[in-house]
Amino acid sequence: MKRYATYFSIFVLVFSAVFLLAGCVEKDTVVVIRTPYGDMRAVLYDKTPQHKENFLALAASKAYDSTLFHRVIQGFMIQGGDVNLKKGTQTEISYTIPAEIHPDLFHVKGALAAARQSDQVNPEKASSGCQFYIVQGEVYTEQKLNTDVQRLSQAAFAFFQDEKHKEESKEIAAAIQKAYLAGNYEEYTRLLIDFKPTLEERTGQNFDNAEKIPANRVKAYITEGGVPHLDDEYTVFGKVVEGLEVIDKIAAVQTGPGDKPLEDVFLSIELEEISKKEITQKYGIVYEKTK
């Protein structure tokens, strides 16, 4: 009997140890965004704790269910989650969340970020309490990425309007204007950048970005794509890690006034608890070690 009692004690100790170790497994929440065009899975960042906590609380309460992607711009982003627009809702969200803009978190394709009001009324860059957007963007060349396109555009039009240059630049000016009026901004920007060396030579100006873009951002934007001009202006608090093609499908829908889809694009959100180890293995999200 003593021998069996000893075996039983060992079994209990081993079982208890395994149970305790299992309980110590660190987990995180994967956000599943369900749409008529497919599902997206996203992971939220620990570096933006207030945004993460708020988003998960709203999702857990089902506040996001039956909301819309109400603003869609192809080549830019898809925006949704306005709880206040939901039909029959009794919930009103008017609070904001303090900005949590982090240099390591930027607007690569799939970035999940918080919408907000403009700087004129919101100089602190505080985020909407519920609205979010998911970045589509475009894949950049390194030359385009390092060009101040806005300043280049202004200088080019000033150059074209100068009587001294009208005749020599009429062909390129007409092509750039045609692309702009047609709303073909990709062609418009390409033509401007092609004209950049000539404009720099003739005006003596340099149209490179004033600040050098960090190497990790450059690599992401020329391989994955995104919207770099939003960086450091809005809080990025997560990333779509599965279902990037769904962003493209939603971004391609027909839209009307206010960039609103002509047919409603509803969304709902579910939450999945998964170990951080599995998330790292499956999606490449690296967590900082806890002390």
Salt bridges, closest charged atoms under 4 A:
GLU26 OE2 - LYS276 NZ 3.89
ASP28 OD1 - LYS52 NZ 2.92
ASP39 OD2 - ARG34 NH1 2.28
ASP46 OD1 - LYS52 NZ 2.65
ASP46 OD2 - LYS276 NZ 3.77
ASP65 OD2 - LYS62 NZ 3.98
GLU100 OE1 - HIS51 ND1 2.57
ASP104 OD2 - LYS47 NZ 3.00
ASP104 OD2 - HIS102 ND1 3.93
ASP119 OD1 - ARG116 NH1 2.83
ASP119 OD2 - LYS125 NZ 3.16
GLU138 OE1 - LYS144 NZ 2.74
ASP148 OD2 - ARG151 NE 3.35
GLU163 OE2 - LYS166 NZ 3.38
GLU167 OE2 - LYS170 NZ 3.06
GLU168 OE2 - HIS165 ND1 3.25
GLU168 OE1 - ARG202 NH1 2.59
GLU187 OE2 - ARG190 NH2 2.76
ASP194 OD2 - ARG190 NH1 2.73
ASP208 OD1 - LYS196 NZ 2.60
GLU224 OE1 - LYS239 NZ 3.38
ASP231 OD1 - HIS107 ND1 2.94
ASP231 OD2 - ARG217 NH1 3.46
ASP232 OD1 - ARG217 NH2 3.21
GLU233 OE1 - ARG116 NH2 3.68
GLU233 OE1 - LYS125 NZ 2.75
GLU242 OE2 - ARG41 NH1 3.75
ASP248 OD2 - LYS109 NZ 2.99
ASP259 OD2 - ARG71 NE 3.97
ASP264 OD1 - LYS260 NZ 3.18
GLU270 OE1 - ARG34 NH2 3.11
GLU272 OE2 - ARG41 NH2 3.16
GLU288 OE2 - LYS47 NZ 3.98
